[in-house]
Amino acid sequence: MKKIFFLIILVAVAGGYFYYWQGFTTPVSQDESALSFTVTSGEGVDEIASNLFDVGLIKSRNIFKIYIWQNELESNLQAGTYLLNTKMSIRDMVERLSTGQTEDQEITIKIIEGWKIDEIDEYLSSLNIVSPGEFEKLTKQPISNWPFAFSMPEIMGSVPASRSLEGYLFPDTYRIFKDATASDIIEKMLSNFSTRITEEMIAEIKKQDKTLSEIITMASIIEKEVSKDEDRRIVSGILNKRLDIGMRLEVDSSINYITGKNDPAAEYKDLEIDSPYNTYKYYGLPPAPICSPGLSSIMAAINPIDSDYLFYLNRQDTKETIFSRTYEEHLSNKNKYLK
């Protein structure tokens, strides 16, 4: 009887600890909603906890207070206005509130979907956040030469060690501190990527007998090839069909990755470049992503739509994607829409 009672107590304690651990490590939401939150001089832990709860930044006042008291941080909380968001855990919020990382010390950066590493580097250096080439140097080397103080995200473990971080730096709007380093920004972008690629998405990728690297590479092509979300899954189906029937992908975006050009269509002379990224010359996917794809393109790569189409082109005037079933129909559409 005593043994059963002891087990009940043990299970209750373990359950309580798990609930507490989940409470201070799990954010309110995976959808980021930023809020300015002010701690006024003289406010105590009870008031701060209540205010955070009232604006929807934490789920439990008690867990917030327990975390503060357990870590003896009562005297560390500093007055000021902070930019907090619903994707932050209690632990993240307490760290910010106790180090005085106030809103006026932050700036907003916006990494655009479809940017390559060198474009991100150029953008960050134009804002004087990093030195020219600094971001690119850190992110273009093989991940086997991991140069960062933070650990490689677990999700990156399936990426070939010879690859760089091209494609895995998630494009999004970020709040960073004015003195953030290139490494700080990279850590934030990789962390965001790890959050966006859910367990359900990984399960579906495995179900299709594909790898994360293949999906992100396909998504990066889709990102560059198609501008409208509603067309991306159809183009994904077309590109997958080409792979299945042993046809070259023949996408201009991979040629432009080699040449660095941003023209909608690759020049004829460039189609002869001897590179594994030349999808007019070599079969299969390029060896690695050609840009940072957004979530819409990643979802399209995971969930292609099967159709009768095998060809497509993009009108430059309306950005509309025109689909064709045969090469003859495709040539007719080129003459009609690409004059």
Secondary structure, DSSP 8 states (H G I E B T S, - for coil): -HHHHHHHHHHHHHHHHHHHHHHHHS-S-SS--EEEEEE-TT--HHHHHHHHHHTTS-S-HHHHHHHHHHTT-GGG---EEEEEETTS-HHHHHHHHHHT--GGGEEEEE--TT--HHHHHHHHHHTTSS-TTHHHHHHHS-GGG---SS---GGGGGS-TT--STTTS---EEEEETT--HHHHHHHHHHHHHHHS-HHHHHHHHHTT--HHHHHHHHHHHHHH---HHHHHHHHHHHHHHHHTT-----HHHHHHHH----SS--GGGGG---TT-TTTS-S--SS-SS---HHHHHHHHS----S--EEEE-TTT--EEEESSHHHHHHHHHHH--
